[in-house]
Amino acid sequence: KVLPDGAAGNREAARAALDAAGVEVLLGRSVDLEGPTIASLRRVAMDADAGTAGEAETVEADLIVWCAGSKPSTRATGLGLATTSEGRIATNTMLQVRGTPDVY
């Protein structure tokens, strides 16, 4: 799923926006970049696409964006910055760290 930890409405909106922009979303794969525009993908789990776990494919594109998870880094807790209950750095609508207006 896109944004698996997000609210259902956010997941649906994100997927609709990606689809509308013509972005091909490939889920459940490990990624080995072979260059800035070539990636080797290996299925690690079954997903909505047909295929078998372990099956490899090569993808060539103008731009490859690889994203993994939405869990915050634990490094933020040691920085003394305000964090949310989920452990993310707390920011305002301008992405300034709360309580530290010179940090974005």
C-alpha positions, 0 to 999 in steps of 0.5 A: 500500500502507498502510505500504509500507516496513513489514514485511509483518505490520505492513502487513497488521495496519494495513490490517486495523485500518483496515478493522475500524474502517470507515475507507475507505482511498484510495491513489494519489491527490493531495489538495487540501483544499477545507475541513475535511471536503471534499477533491478527490482526483486519481488519480496512479497505478493501484491496487487500485481501478478507475479511470484516472490523472488522474481526479478525485473529491470526497470529503466526510467527517466527518474527512479524514486525509491521510498521505504516506510514511513517510520521516523528515524530514532536519531531525532530524539537525541537532538533535543528537538520537539517531537510528535507522539509518533517520534517525528520532528514536530513542525509548523505549517512552514516546516519550522521545528516547533520551539526552534524557529531558525531550524527547518 
